[in-house]
Amino acid sequence: MRKFQTWVKQLSLSQQLFALIFFFVTFFCVFFFVYLNGNINKVIESQMFSTIDRTQKEIISRLKDEQLAVNDLDRLIQDPYLSHMIIVQTDKQINSIIDRSDRKLQLDTGLSKDIITKVKEMKGDSQEFSYHGNSVTTYYKAVKVFSSKGQSLTLVTAIDSAYMEGFRTTLVSSVINVTVVVVGLFFIILMVWMATMIHPLNQIRNYIEKIKTGEDADLKITRRDEIGELADALMSMRQELKRQEKTKEEMIHNISHDLKTPIATIKSYGESIKDGIYPYDTLEKSVDVIIDNADRLEKKVHSLLFLNRVEYLISQDNNGAITDMHQVIETVVLATKAIRSDIDIITELDDDIFFEGLEESWRVTVENILENALRYAKTNITIRLHESELTISNDGPSMSDDRLKVLFKPYEKGQGGQFGLGLSIVAKVVHANGFEVAGENTSDGVIFRIYKK
């Protein structure tokens, strides 16, 4: 089964279509010659006896007419494929056999004996028989016209084998013709459907090839099915990639400028100190400026390095590690208060709250959100930790709707023109550990919410 699936996957859609039609035709041929062909004999037999029955009813109605003599029966016989005999019987003895057909029934010795034997043994008023002789099957039916005073009159009607063969040929030809028409229509419909499938798929392939080589490409597919949805998704992805590429270029430019500024400051201050000049009056103050710029530079480099490292940390989070969030938050808050004592940080933390993931990942997540909150908070920040939920809110200005939509996307410019990577790192870590993150405006500021899916 697996080999068959592998073989099918290696076929193109056109080859799969032809294979489907081949299997369909093969199945029908087997069905026709094995099953349907056997049932055709039953249909023919039923049709033969129905034809005999209709003819006999008319003849019998005329025979029972007192004004009609038996010898006048010839003018009633119209069907050249039917042969009729009237058998006069007295006390199980055949007195006479009258063949009233223009086209004489070919009674070989076997058929004659079979008819006479069956009529003698017949029970009831009518009975259907079939005789197989000389590679030909003959169907006939015996019907008692009347029986009186020990004497009976029986009508026997047989049908010519040529009629049966003609009926069989007509029936088989009709079935084959209908089948050919149905298969042909089915094939045409599949070909048209396949063409409507292959053409847009080729468009999508060419579109992707152009994108891969950096060419400008346009994809015009107006379908409303899954292929149309795929085309819309590809175009949307293309627009998003172009937007991110543009934003990334701007971010790299700004990061380069941000890195260049502290490097230039450190270099110029170092050279001045070397020459015995102190830009900030004293050696100690000038060195403090160098240290501050070095810290800024270290922080930016750390963010860039951690963005590359976050994928590794995420992969490690699948090993069943859990983190005590109460302890992580307290550690981060304690370090932050030492730096920003002007902002009141309020904590409401439940005990024994554990999140799945490595401690380093969650620590960086809390640090980045708290750093963002410190950037915009006016007087206070509130951190709440409950079962499967962490919220960090501040009383800073609200964010625009456009900003909220791209808040956690990488390379997005924040308020004040800063390109922060912290929130994109937050989103990666949170999603990798089975959580969701959202930023919302509140009546008195902004809140970041991390919660279980």
C-alpha positions as CSV (number, residue, x, y, z in Angstrom):
1,M,0.0,0.0,0.0
2,R,2.8,2.4,0.9
3,K,4.5,1.6,-2.5
4,F,1.3,2.4,-4.3
5,Q,0.9,5.7,-2.5
6,T,4.5,6.6,-3.3
7,W,3.9,5.7,-6.9
8,V,0.8,7.9,-7.1
9,K,2.6,10.9,-5.5
10,Q,5.2,10.7,-8.3
11,L,2.6,11.1,-11.0
12,S,1.6,14.5,-12.3
13,L,-2.1,15.5,-12.1
14,S,-2.6,14.7,-15.8
15,Q,-1.1,11.2,-15.3
16,Q,-3.2,10.7,-12.2
17,L,-6.3,11.6,-14.3
18,F,-5.4,9.1,-17.1
19,A,-4.7,6.4,-14.5
20,L,-8.1,7.1,-12.9
21,I,-9.9,6.7,-16.2
22,F,-7.9,3.5,-17.0
23,F,-8.9,1.9,-13.7
24,F,-12.5,3.0,-14.2
25,V,-12.7,1.5,-17.7
26,T,-10.9,-1.7,-16.5
27,F,-13.3,-2.0,-13.6
28,F,-16.3,-1.6,-15.8
29,C,-15.1,-4.2,-18.3
30,V,-14.6,-6.7,-15.5
31,F,-18.0,-5.8,-14.1
32,F,-19.7,-6.1,-17.5
33,F,-18.2,-9.4,-18.6
34,V,-18.3,-11.1,-15.2
35,Y,-21.5,-9.8,-13.6
36,L,-23.6,-7.9,-16.1
37,N,-23.1,-10.4,-18.9
38,G,-24.5,-13.2,-16.7
39,N,-27.5,-11.2,-15.7
40,I,-28.3,-10.4,-19.3
41,N,-29.4,-14.0,-19.8
42,K,-31.9,-13.6,-17.1
43,V,-33.2,-10.4,-18.6
44,I,-33.5,-12.0,-22.0
45,E,-35.3,-15.0,-20.6
46,S,-37.8,-12.7,-18.8
47,Q,-38.3,-10.7,-22.0
48,M,-38.8,-13.9,-24.1
49,F,-41.6,-15.2,-21.9
50,S,-43.2,-11.8,-21.7
51,T,-43.4,-11.7,-25.5
52,I,-44.9,-15.2,-25.6
53,D,-47.4,-14.3,-22.9
54,R,-48.7,-11.2,-24.7
55,T,-49.1,-13.2,-28.0
56,Q,-50.8,-16.1,-26.3
57,K,-53.4,-14.0,-24.5
58,E,-54.6,-12.6,-27.8
59,I,-54.7,-16.0,-29.4
60,I,-56.5,-17.6,-26.5
61,S,-59.1,-14.8,-26.5
62,R,-59.9,-15.6,-30.1
63,L,-59.9,-19.3,-29.6
64,K,-62.5,-19.0,-26.9
65,D,-64.7,-17.1,-29.4
66,E,-67.3,-19.5,-30.5
67,Q,-67.5,-18.0,-34.0
68,L,-63.7,-18.7,-34.6
69,A,-62.6,-22.1,-35.9
70,V,-59.2,-23.5,-35.2
71,N,-58.4,-23.6,-38.9
72,D,-58.9,-19.8,-39.0
73,L,-56.0,-19.3,-36.6
74,D,-53.5,-18.7,-39.4
75,R,-54.6,-15.1,-40.1
76,L,-54.0,-14.2,-36.5
77,I,-50.3,-15.2,-36.6
78,Q,-48.3,-12.0,-37.4
79,D,-44.9,-12.4,-35.6
80,P,-42.4,-14.4,-37.8
81,Y,-40.2,-15.3,-34.8
82,L,-43.0,-17.1,-32.9
83,S,-44.3,-20.7,-33.6
84,H,-47.6,-21.9,-32.2
85,M,-48.9,-25.4,-31.8
86,I,-52.3,-26.6,-30.6
87,I,-52.2,-29.9,-28.8
88,V,-55.4,-31.8,-28.3
89,Q,-55.2,-34.2,-25.4
90,T,-57.6,-36.9,-24.0
91,D,-56.8,-38.6,-20.7
92,K,-53.1,-37.9,-20.8
93,Q,-52.9,-39.1,-24.5
94,I,-52.0,-36.7,-27.3
95,N,-54.6,-37.1,-30.0
96,S,-53.3,-34.5,-32.5
97,I,-50.7,-31.7,-32.9
98,I,-51.5,-28.8,-35.1
99,D,-48.7,-26.5,-36.2
100,R,-50.3,-23.2,-37.1
101,S,-47.1,-21.1,-37.9
102,D,-46.1,-19.8,-41.3
103,R,-42.5,-20.2,-40.2
104,K,-42.5,-23.8,-39.0
105,L,-41.0,-24.4,-35.6
106,Q,-37.8,-26.4,-36.1
107,L,-38.8,-29.4,-34.0
108,D,-35.9,-31.8,-33.7
109,T,-36.6,-35.1,-32.1
110,G,-35.4,-33.9,-28.8
111,L,-37.5,-30.8,-28.7
112,S,-40.6,-32.6,-29.9
113,K,-40.3,-35.2,-27.2
114,D,-39.6,-32.6,-24.6
115,I,-42.7,-30.6,-25.5
116,I,-45.0,-33.6,-25.5
117,T,-43.5,-34.9,-22.2
118,K,-43.8,-31.5,-20.5
119,V,-47.4,-31.0,-21.7
120,K,-48.4,-34.5,-20.4
121,E,-46.9,-33.8,-17.0
122,M,-48.0,-30.1,-16.8
123,K,-49.7,-29.2,-13.6
124,G,-51.9,-26.1,-13.5
125,D,-53.1,-24.0,-16.4
126,S,-49.8,-22.7,-17.7
127,Q,-46.1,-23.4,-17.3
128,E,-42.9,-22.0,-18.8
129,F,-40.1,-24.2,-20.1
130,S,-36.7,-23.9,-21.8
131,Y,-35.0,-26.6,-23.9
132,H,-31.2,-26.7,-24.6
133,G,-30.3,-28.6,-27.7
134,N,-27.8,-28.2,-30.6
135,S,-26.1,-25.3,-28.8
136,V,-29.3,-23.4,-29.0
137,T,-31.7,-22.5,-26.2
138,T,-35.5,-22.6,-27.0
139,Y,-38.0,-20.9,-24.7
140,Y,-41.6,-22.0,-24.9
141,K,-44.8,-21.8,-22.8
142,A,-47.8,-24.1,-22.6
143,V,-51.2,-22.8,-21.7
144,K,-54.4,-24.8,-21.4
145,V,-57.1,-23.1,-23.4
146,F,-59.9,-25.1,-22.0
147,S,-60.6,-28.5,-20.6
148,S,-64.0,-30.4,-20.7
149,K,-65.2,-33.9,-20.4
150,G,-61.7,-35.4,-20.2
151,Q,-60.5,-33.5,-23.3
152,S,-58.2,-30.5,-23.2
153,L,-56.8,-28.0,-25.7
154,T,-53.3,-26.7,-25.0
155,L,-51.6,-23.9,-26.8
156,V,-47.8,-24.1,-27.0
157,T,-45.8,-21.1,-28.2
158,A,-42.0,-21.2,-28.8
159,I,-39.8,-18.3,-29.8
160,D,-37.1,-18.5,-32.5
161,S,-33.5,-18.4,-31.4
162,A,-32.7,-15.7,-34.0
163,Y,-35.1,-13.4,-32.1
164,M,-33.2,-14.1,-28.8
165,E,-29.8,-13.5,-30.4
166,G,-31.1,-10.3,-32.0
167,F,-32.4,-9.1,-28.7
168,R,-29.2,-10.0,-26.9
169,T,-27.1,-8.1,-29.5
170,T,-29.4,-5.1,-29.3
171,L,-29.3,-5.1,-25.5
172,V,-25.5,-5.5,-25.3
173,S,-25.0,-2.9,-27.9
174,S,-27.2,-0.5,-26.0
175,V,-25.3,-1.1,-22.8
176,I,-22.0,-0.6,-24.5
177,N,-23.1,2.5,-26.3
178,V,-24.4,4.1,-23.2
179,T,-21.3,3.2,-21.3
180,V,-19.1,4.7,-24.0
181,V,-21.1,7.9,-24.0
182,V,-21.0,8.1,-20.2
183,V,-17.2,7.3,-20.0
184,G,-16.6,9.8,-22.8
185,L,-18.6,12.6,-21.0
186,F,-16.8,11.7,-17.8
187,F,-13.5,11.9,-19.5
188,I,-14.3,15.3,-21.1
189,I,-15.6,16.7,-17.8
190,L,-12.4,15.5,-16.0
191,M,-10.2,17.0,-18.7
192,V,-11.9,20.3,-18.4
193,W,-11.8,20.2,-14.6
194,M,-8.1,19.2,-14.7
195,A,-7.4,22.1,-17.1
196,T,-9.0,24.5,-14.6
197,M,-6.8,23.0,-11.9
198,I,-3.5,22.8,-13.7
199,H,-3.5,26.4,-15.2
200,P,-3.8,28.2,-11.8
201,L,-1.3,25.9,-10.3
202,N,1.2,26.7,-13.1
203,Q,0.5,30.4,-12.4
204,I,1.3,29.9,-8.8
205,R,4.5,28.0,-9.6
206,N,5.7,30.7,-12.0
207,Y,4.8,33.3,-9.4
208,I,6.9,31.5,-6.7
209,E,9.8,31.1,-9.2
210,K,9.9,34.8,-9.9
211,I,9.7,35.7,-6.2
212,K,12.6,33.3,-5.5
213,T,14.8,35.2,-8.0
214,G,13.7,38.6,-6.7
215,E,11.6,39.6,-9.7
216,D,8.4,41.6,-9.5
217,A,5.5,39.3,-10.0
218,D,1.7,39.5,-10.0
219,L,-0.7,36.7,-9.4
220,K,-4.1,37.1,-10.9
221,I,-6.4,34.2,-9.8
222,T,-10.1,35.0,-9.2
223,R,-11.2,31.6,-8.0
224,R,-13.0,31.3,-4.7
225,D,-12.0,27.7,-3.9
226,E,-9.0,26.4,-2.0
227,I,-6.7,27.3,-4.9
228,G,-7.9,30.9,-4.8
229,E,-7.4,31.0,-1.1
230,L,-3.9,29.7,-1.6
231,A,-3.2,32.4,-4.2
232,D,-4.5,35.1,-1.8
233,A,-2.4,33.7,1.0
234,L,0.7,33.7,-1.3
235,M,0.1,37.3,-2.3
236,S,-0.5,38.3,1.3
237,M,2.7,36.6,2.3
238,R,4.5,38.4,-0.5
239,Q,3.3,41.7,0.7
240,E,4.2,40.9,4.3
241,L,7.7,39.8,3.3
242,K,8.2,43.0,1.4
243,R,7.0,45.0,4.3
244,Q,9.2,43.2,6.7
245,E,12.2,43.5,4.4
246,K,11.7,47.2,4.2
247,T,11.3,47.5,7.9
248,K,14.3,45.3,8.5
249,E,16.4,47.5,6.3
250,E,15.3,50.6,8.2
251,M,15.9,48.8,11.5
252,I,19.4,47.8,10.4
253,H,20.1,51.4,9.4
254,N,18.9,52.6,12.8
255,I,20.7,49.9,14.7
256,S,23.8,50.7,12.9
257,H,23.3,54.4,13.9
258,D,22.6,53.4,17.5
259,L,25.7,51.2,17.6
260,K,27.8,53.9,15.9
261,T,26.9,56.6,18.4
262,P,28.2,54.9,21.6
263,I,31.2,53.5,19.7
264,A,32.1,57.0,18.5
265,T,31.6,58.4,22.0
266,I,33.8,55.7,23.6
267,K,36.5,56.3,21.0
268,S,36.5,60.1,21.3
269,Y,36.4,60.1,25.1
270,G,39.2,57.4,25.2
271,E,41.4,59.5,22.9
272,S,40.7,62.6,25.0
273,I,41.6,60.9,28.2
274,K,44.8,59.6,26.6
275,D,45.7,63.1,25.7
276,G,45.1,64.3,29.2
277,I,41.8,66.0,28.4
278,Y,38.7,65.2,30.4
279,P,35.5,66.0,28.5
280,Y,33.4,66.0,31.7
281,D,35.8,68.0,33.8
282,T,37.2,65.1,35.8
283,L,38.6,61.7,34.9
284,E,35.9,59.9,36.9
285,K,33.0,61.6,35.2
286,S,34.5,61.1,31.8
287,V,35.0,57.4,32.5
288,D,31.4,57.1,33.7
289,V,30.2,58.4,30.3
290,I,32.4,55.7,28.6
291,I,30.9,53.1,30.9
292,D,27.3,54.3,30.2
293,N,27.8,54.1,26.4
294,A,29.5,50.7,26.8
295,D,26.4,49.5,28.7
296,R,24.1,50.8,25.9
297,L,26.2,49.0,23.4
298,E,26.3,45.8,25.4
299,K,22.5,45.9,25.8
300,K,21.9,46.3,22.0
301,V,24.3,43.6,21.1
302,H,22.7,41.3,23.7
303,S,19.3,41.8,22.2
304,L,20.6,40.9,18.7
305,L,22.4,37.9,20.0
306,F,19.5,36.7,22.0
307,L,17.2,37.0,19.0
308,N,19.4,34.5,17.2
309,R,19.6,32.3,20.3
310,V,15.9,32.3,21.0
311,E,15.2,29.5,18.5
312,Y,17.6,27.2,20.3
313,L,16.0,28.1,23.7
314,I,12.6,27.3,22.2
315,S,13.7,23.9,21.0
316,Q,15.1,23.1,24.5
317,D,11.7,24.0,26.0
318,N,10.2,20.8,24.7
319,N,12.1,18.7,27.3
320,G,9.5,19.1,30.0
321,A,11.3,22.0,31.9
322,I,9.1,24.2,34.1
323,T,9.8,27.6,35.7
324,D,8.7,29.1,39.0
325,M,7.3,32.4,37.7
326,H,6.9,33.8,41.2
327,Q,10.6,33.6,41.7
328,V,11.5,34.9,38.2
329,I,9.3,37.9,38.6
330,E,10.6,38.8,42.0
331,T,14.2,38.6,40.7
332,V,13.5,40.8,37.7
333,V,11.6,43.4,39.8
334,L,14.3,43.6,42.4
335,A,16.9,44.3,39.8
336,T,14.7,46.9,38.0
337,K,13.8,48.8,41.2
338,A,17.5,49.3,41.8
339,I,17.8,51.1,38.4
340,R,14.4,52.9,38.2
341,S,13.4,53.8,41.7
342,D,11.2,56.6,40.3
343,I,8.6,54.2,39.1
344,D,6.5,52.3,41.6
345,I,6.3,48.6,40.7
346,I,3.3,46.9,42.4
347,T,3.2,43.1,42.4
348,E,0.3,40.7,43.1
349,L,1.8,37.3,42.8
350,D,0.3,33.9,43.7
351,D,2.6,31.3,45.1
352,D,3.5,28.0,43.3
353,I,2.7,29.2,39.8
354,F,4.8,27.3,37.2
355,F,5.0,27.9,33.5
356,E,6.3,25.3,31.0
357,G,9.7,26.4,29.5
358,L,13.3,27.2,30.5
359,E,13.8,29.8,33.2
360,E,16.1,31.9,31.0
361,S,13.5,32.2,28.3
362,W,10.8,33.4,30.8
363,R,13.2,35.7,32.6
364,V,14.1,37.5,29.3
365,T,10.3,37.6,28.5
366,V,9.5,39.4,31.7
367,E,12.5,41.7,31.4
368,N,11.5,42.8,27.9
369,I,7.9,43.5,28.8
370,L,8.9,45.3,31.9
371,E,11.5,47.3,30.0
372,N,8.8,48.3,27.5
373,A,6.5,49.3,30.4
374,L,9.3,51.4,32.1
375,R,9.8,53.2,28.8
376,Y,6.3,54.6,28.8
377,A,5.0,54.4,32.4
378,K,4.4,57.7,34.2
379,T,4.3,56.7,37.8
380,N,3.6,53.0,38.3
381,I,3.6,49.5,36.9
382,T,1.4,46.6,38.2
383,I,2.4,43.0,37.8
384,R,-0.2,40.2,38.5
385,L,0.5,36.5,38.5
386,H,-2.3,34.0,38.7
387,E,-2.9,30.4,37.5
388,S,-1.9,30.3,33.8
389,E,-2.0,34.1,33.4
390,L,0.5,36.9,33.8
391,T,-0.3,40.6,33.3
392,I,1.9,43.6,33.3
393,S,0.2,47.0,33.1
394,N,1.4,50.6,33.2
395,D,-0.2,54.0,33.4
396,G,1.5,55.3,30.2
397,P,-0.2,56.6,27.0
398,S,-2.5,54.4,25.0
399,M,-1.3,52.8,21.7
400,S,-2.9,53.3,18.3
401,D,-4.8,50.5,16.7
402,D,-2.2,50.2,13.9
403,R,0.5,49.8,16.6
404,L,-1.5,47.1,18.4
405,K,-1.8,45.0,15.2
406,V,2.0,44.8,14.7
407,L,3.1,45.0,18.3
408,F,4.8,41.6,18.4
409,K,6.1,41.5,14.9
410,P,9.9,41.7,14.4
411,Y,11.6,44.9,13.1
412,E,8.6,47.1,13.9
413,K,9.2,50.7,14.7
414,G,7.8,51.7,18.1
415,Q,6.8,55.0,19.6
416,G,9.6,57.5,19.4
417,G,11.1,55.8,16.3
418,Q,12.8,53.0,18.2
419,F,13.3,49.6,16.7
420,G,12.9,47.2,19.6
421,L,13.3,43.5,19.2
422,G,12.2,42.7,22.8
423,L,8.5,42.2,22.1
424,S,9.1,39.9,19.1
425,I,11.3,37.8,21.3
426,V,8.5,37.7,23.9
427,A,6.0,36.4,21.2
428,K,8.4,33.7,20.1
429,V,9.0,32.4,23.6
430,V,5.3,32.6,24.7
431,H,4.0,30.8,21.6
432,A,6.6,28.1,21.8
433,N,5.6,27.2,25.3
434,G,1.9,27.0,24.5
435,F,0.8,30.4,25.7
436,E,-0.7,33.5,24.0
437,V,0.3,37.1,24.4
438,A,-1.7,40.3,23.7
439,G,-1.3,44.0,24.2
440,E,-4.4,46.1,25.0
441,N,-5.4,49.6,25.9
442,T,-7.1,50.2,29.3
443,S,-8.8,53.2,30.8
444,D,-5.6,54.3,32.5
445,G,-2.9,53.0,30.3
446,V,-1.7,49.7,28.6
447,I,-1.7,46.1,29.7
448,F,0.3,43.1,28.4
449,R,-1.4,39.8,29.0
450,I,0.2,36.3,28.8
451,Y,-2.3,33.5,29.1
452,K,-2.7,29.8,28.4
453,K,-4.3,28.8,25.1
